[in-house]
Amino acid sequence: MYFNVCPQLIVRTDTGNSTNWDYKQISVCQCKALTEGKECKYKGNCVTAHNDNGTKINHNSKIGD
């Protein structure tokens, strides 16, 4: 399995509540294009998961598909 991440993804972390410096708690994720009122070709789905064969993974996917 691999993930495609859109370059328009904005991730803000909350280092004040993190107990481990290697793992920061994510406080906000948002699409930069949608925030600026622009059209997003992914409709705000900034992270998508795919199987090794390139098939998109969703709530109907089974492990090993």
KACORRA-V95575 format. One record per pair of residues at least 12 apart in sequence whose C-alpha atoms are under 8 Angstrom apart, sorted by the first residue. I is the first residue (numbers start at 1). J is the second residue. Records with the same first field share a line. If there is no record, write none. Layout:
# KACORRA-V95575
I = J / J
This chain:
# KACORRA-V95575
1 = 49 / 50 / 51 / 52
2 = 49 / 50 / 51 / 52
3 = 47 / 48 / 49 / 50
4 = 46 / 47 / 48 / 49 / 50
5 = 46 / 47 / 48
6 = 46 / 47
7 = 46
8 = 31 / 32 / 33 / 46
9 = 29 / 30 / 31 / 32 / 46
10 = 28 / 29 / 30 / 31 / 32
11 = 26 / 27 / 28 / 29 / 30
12 = 26 / 27 / 28 / 29
13 = 25 / 26 / 27 / 28
14 = 26 / 27
30 = 44
31 = 44 / 46
51 = 65
